[in-house]
Amino acid sequence: MSSLATESLPMKTEDMLIGALLRVPAQAIQRRLIKELNACGFDELRLPHMAVLQFPGPDGVRPVALAERAGMSKQAMNQLLRSLEGFGYIVRSDVPDGRIARQIRFTERGHAAFWKMVEILREIEREWSIELGQERFAQLKALLFVVWDSPLVR
């Protein structure tokens, strides 16, 4: 961000809006995930694919549930799924209980990318813990979990 853009923004904690405080670090994490995944040979992955790959992952989930989770249309989700299927990260198959529905499964490559993401995220957590201090980082995670597990995010 340029200094001109930040001059007009409030910079005291109490003036910052919660959306920005959550969004900016999340976007930085996603950009880093994609950059490091690309460097590890998963070079087809782009930021939009995170809507599918993000925790807890798409394995065994129906496309409509993935679309709802990501807050996007079924059509947009199906475009991402076609892309990931074409790159060999997922397969779509019929639900085994005989209903007319599809579910997503990771391929071996998809599992490898997902577990590489976990590894990268663990490294990011180590870095944040060093930067914030172990106690403050643990508090941050604990507070975010309280929010995550509350009606605030529903």
C-alpha positions, 0 to 999 in steps of 0.5 A: 500500500502506498503511503498516500493511501495509508495517510487517510486511513485510521491507524489506531486499533480502536479505529480499525474495522474488524473486516480489514483486520481479518481480511488483510492477514487472510489475504496475505496467507492465501497469497503466500500459500499459492506462491509456495505451492507454485514453487513446490510444483503445484504451479497451476494453482491460483488464488480462486482455487483456494475457495475449493482447497481451503480447510477442511478441504473438498474431500467427500463434499458435494459441489453445492456444499462447497459453493455455499461454504465459499459464498459463491454460485454453483456455476462459479464453483463448478468452473473451479472444480472443472479447472482442478479436475483438469489439472488432476487435483480432484475427481467428481463422482456419483454419491455412493448412496444412489442419489443423483448427486456428485461428490468431490474426491482428492486425487493423489496430487490433490492430497499432496497439495493439501498436505503441503498447504498444511505444512506451509500453514504450520510454518506461517504459524511458527513465524507469527508466534515468533513475531507476536510471542507465543502467549499472544499468538496462542491468545489470538488463535484462542479468540479466533476459535471462539469467534469461529465456533460462535453464532457471530460467523453464521 
